Amino acid sequence: MFKLTIVIVAFLAIDSASPAELPSRIVNGEAAVVGQFPYQVLLKIQLSQGRALCGGSLLSDQWILTAGHCVQGASSFEVTLGALDLVDNGNDGRVVLTATEYIRHDRYNPLFAVNDIAVIKLPTPIVLSDRIQPIKLPTNSDKFTGQKVVVSGWGLQKNGGNVAEKLQFAPLKVITNLECMRTYSPIVIRKSTLCARGEAKQSPCNGDSGGPLVLEGTNVLVGVVSFGHATGCELGSPAAFARVTSFADWIRKTTGL
């Protein structure tokens, strides 16, 4: 157990200060433009010790997909849709609402980051627009090995890094789970785990948890940001995601989609 605590870390950022001080950037990423990631969700999670920052994906007009560890201990969620800026300085078309209802995978294991997935139900259906559109679930059991993917979110630029004002994204490539096990223990790299690495050390980081990993050039969701290496996000280690093909049936059954 001690080995695991120094090898993996959940990509979640705790906010004990103001929203303007939230850490928020993909490592070595680029700033997104309006409408590029219409399914991207920003979650500010109310916990007993403060607030945490996570990402999510819009599944429908009333359901959000995120990581299981993002809902642990949560009492409510400030859900922001259609946003680029972390903090709104004007009328940018975003939709902000508060949700309290969520369902986490019943076999979620926080110690080994297993079944790290959950859904959040919005209090009322939202109106879709050019800036707010649902993501697509994969329709086959492809492992996607070697395929190009894109991760997006408001995570740290590096450990202790600066705040980025806009949504960031970065290209990655899916690697085999066997290759991923060279970095992480086989205990945490399961069939339901997908790993991806950036060729120029791009990576999700703290604050990106629960965010989407999609096939490049599409809005097909293949992964949910789960964890990375505890030595830091900027060192080029592969990142681990909940493999969506392993959970598509659970997602559809739980949400009724």
C-alpha positions in Angstrom: 0.0 0.0 0.0 2.9 2.4 0.7 4.2 2.0 -2.8 0.8 3.0 -4.3 0.7 6.2 -2.3 3.9 7.5 -3.8 3.2 6.2 -7.3 -0.3 7.6 -8.2 -2.1 10.8 -7.4 -5.6 11.8 -8.3 -5.9 14.7 -10.7 -8.0 16.8 -8.3 -7.2 20.3 -7.1 -8.4 21.6 -3.7 -9.5 25.3 -3.5 -9.3 26.9 -0.1 -9.2 30.4 -1.5 -11.1 32.4 -4.1 -12.0 31.2 -7.6 -9.4 33.4 -9.1 -6.7 31.5 -7.2 -7.8 28.1 -8.5 -5.0 26.2 -10.2 -6.0 25.5 -13.8 -4.0 24.3 -16.8 -3.2 21.2 -18.9 0.6 20.7 -18.9 2.1 22.0 -22.2 -1.3 22.6 -23.6 -2.9 25.2 -25.9 -5.8 27.5 -25.2 -9.2 26.3 -26.7 -11.4 28.5 -28.8 -15.2 29.0 -28.6 -17.1 25.9 -29.6 -14.1 23.6 -29.8 -15.1 21.5 -26.8 -18.8 22.1 -26.3 -19.1 19.0 -24.1 -16.6 20.3 -21.6 -17.9 20.9 -18.1 -16.3 22.8 -15.2 -17.1 21.5 -11.7 -16.5 23.3 -8.5 -17.2 20.8 -5.8 -18.2 21.7 -2.3 -16.4 19.6 0.3 -16.2 19.8 4.1 -12.6 21.1 3.8 -13.3 23.7 1.0 -13.9 23.4 -2.7 -12.3 21.1 -5.3 -11.9 21.7 -9.0 -12.7 18.9 -11.5 -13.8 18.5 -15.1 -16.6 16.6 -16.7 -18.4 15.7 -19.9 -21.9 16.6 -20.9 -23.7 13.3 -21.7 -27.2 14.8 -22.3 -29.3 17.8 -21.4 -29.4 16.6 -17.8 -26.4 14.3 -17.1 -22.7 14.9 -16.5 -20.0 12.3 -16.5 -17.0 12.7 -14.2 -14.5 10.7 -12.1 -15.6 8.8 -9.0 -13.1 10.5 -6.8 -14.5 13.9 -7.8 -17.8 13.2 -6.0 -16.3 11.6 -2.9 -17.4 13.7 0.1 -19.3 16.2 -2.1 -22.3 18.1 -0.8 -23.0 20.0 -4.0 -21.5 20.9 -7.4 -21.3 24.3 -9.2 -21.7 23.2 -12.8 -20.5 25.5 -15.6 -21.2 24.7 -19.2 -20.2 26.6 -22.4 -17.2 28.3 -20.7 -13.6 29.0 -21.8 -12.5 31.3 -19.0 -12.2 29.9 -15.5 -13.7 33.1 -14.0 -16.4 34.9 -16.0 -15.7 38.6 -16.5 -18.7 39.2 -18.6 -21.6 37.7 -20.4 -19.8 34.9 -22.4 -22.8 32.7 -22.9 -22.0 30.2 -20.1 -24.6 28.4 -18.1 -24.0 28.0 -14.4 -26.2 25.9 -12.0 -26.0 23.9 -8.8 -26.4 20.2 -8.6 -26.6 17.9 -5.6 -27.6 14.5 -7.0 -24.9 12.1 -8.2 -24.4 8.3 -8.6 -20.9 6.8 -8.3 -20.0 3.4 -9.6 -21.0 0.9 -6.8 -17.6 -0.9 -7.1 -15.4 2.3 -7.0 -12.3 1.7 -5.0 -10.4 4.9 -4.0 -7.3 3.0 -2.8 -6.6 1.4 -6.2 -8.4 4.0 -8.4 -10.7 1.2 -9.7 -14.0 2.0 -11.4 -13.2 5.7 -11.0 -16.4 7.0 -12.6 -19.6 8.8 -11.6 -22.5 10.7 -13.1 -24.1 13.9 -11.8 -27.7 14.8 -12.5 -28.6 18.4 -13.2 -31.6 19.8 -11.4 -33.4 20.7 -14.7 -32.6 20.0 -18.3 -30.4 22.6 -19.9 -30.9 24.2 -23.3 -28.3 23.0 -25.9 -26.6 25.5 -28.1 -23.5 25.8 -30.4 -21.4 26.2 -27.2 -23.2 23.4 -25.2 -23.5 20.0 -26.9 -23.3 16.4 -25.5 -20.4 14.2 -26.1 -20.7 10.8 -27.8 -20.0 7.4 -26.2 -18.0 4.8 -28.1 -20.1 2.2 -29.9 -17.5 -0.6 -30.1 -14.9 -2.3 -27.8 -11.8 -0.9 -29.6 -8.8 -0.5 -27.3 -7.7 2.5 -29.3 -4.0 1.6 -28.9 -1.8 3.9 -30.9 -4.6 6.3 -31.8 -4.3 10.0 -31.3 -6.5 11.5 -28.6 -7.1 14.9 -27.0 -7.5 15.8 -23.3 -9.0 19.1 -22.1 -9.5 20.8 -18.8 -8.5 23.4 -16.2 -5.6 21.6 -14.5 -2.2 22.7 -13.2 0.5 23.7 -15.8 3.0 22.0 -13.4 3.1 21.1 -9.8 2.4 24.4 -8.0 2.0 26.1 -11.4 0.2 29.3 -12.4 -3.4 29.8 -13.3 -4.4 29.7 -16.9 -7.4 31.9 -17.7 -8.8 29.8 -20.5 -9.6 26.1 -21.1 -6.6 24.2 -22.2 -6.2 21.1 -24.4 -3.3 18.8 -25.4 -2.7 15.9 -27.9 -1.8 12.5 -26.5 -1.5 9.0 -27.9 -3.0 5.8 -26.4 -0.4 3.3 -25.2 -0.9 -0.4 -24.2 -1.7 -1.2 -20.6 1.4 -3.4 -20.6 3.5 -0.4 -21.4 1.7 1.6 -18.8 2.5 -1.0 -16.2 6.2 -0.1 -16.6 5.3 3.1 -14.8 2.4 2.0 -12.5 1.7 -1.2 -10.6 -0.5 -3.8 -12.3 -2.8 -3.5 -9.2 -4.0 -0.1 -10.5 -3.7 -0.7 -14.3 -6.7 -2.9 -15.0 -8.6 -3.8 -18.2 -10.9 -0.9 -17.4 -7.9 1.5 -17.4 -6.8 3.4 -20.5 -3.3 5.1 -20.6 -2.1 7.8 -22.8 1.1 9.9 -23.1 2.1 13.1 -24.8 5.0 13.1 -27.2 6.2 16.5 -25.9 5.4 15.7 -22.2 1.8 17.0 -22.5 -0.3 15.7 -19.7 -3.5 16.4 -17.6 -2.7 17.5 -14.0 -4.4 18.4 -10.8 -7.8 20.0 -11.5 -8.3 18.0 -14.7 -9.9 15.0 -12.9 -13.1 13.8 -14.5 -12.5 15.6 -17.7 -12.8 14.1 -21.2 -10.3 12.3 -23.4 -11.7 12.1 -27.0 -10.5 10.7 -30.2 -8.7 13.4 -32.2 -11.0 15.2 -34.6 -14.1 13.8 -33.0 -16.3 14.2 -29.9 -16.2 10.4 -29.2 -15.3 9.9 -25.5 -12.7 7.2 -24.8 -11.4 8.1 -21.3 -12.2 10.0 -18.1 -9.2 11.6 -16.4 -8.3 9.6 -13.3 -4.7 9.7 -12.0 -1.1 10.3 -12.8 2.4 9.8 -11.3 3.0 11.4 -7.9 6.5 12.7 -9.0 4.8 15.3 -11.1 2.7 16.0 -14.2 5.4 17.6 -16.3 7.9 14.7 -16.5 6.3 12.8 -19.4 4.8 9.9 -17.5 1.6 8.4 -18.9 -1.7 9.5 -17.5 -4.4 7.0 -16.6 -8.0 7.3 -17.5 -11.2 5.3 -16.8 -11.7 3.4 -20.1 -15.2 4.4 -21.3 -15.8 1.3 -23.3 -15.7 -0.6 -20.0 -18.3 1.6 -18.5 -20.6 2.5 -21.4 -23.3 -0.1 -20.4 -23.2 1.2 -16.8 -23.5 4.8 -18.0 -26.5 4.0 -20.2 -28.2 1.9 -17.5 -27.6 4.5 -14.8 -28.7 7.5 -16.8 -31.3 5.9 -19.0 -29.6 7.3 -22.1 
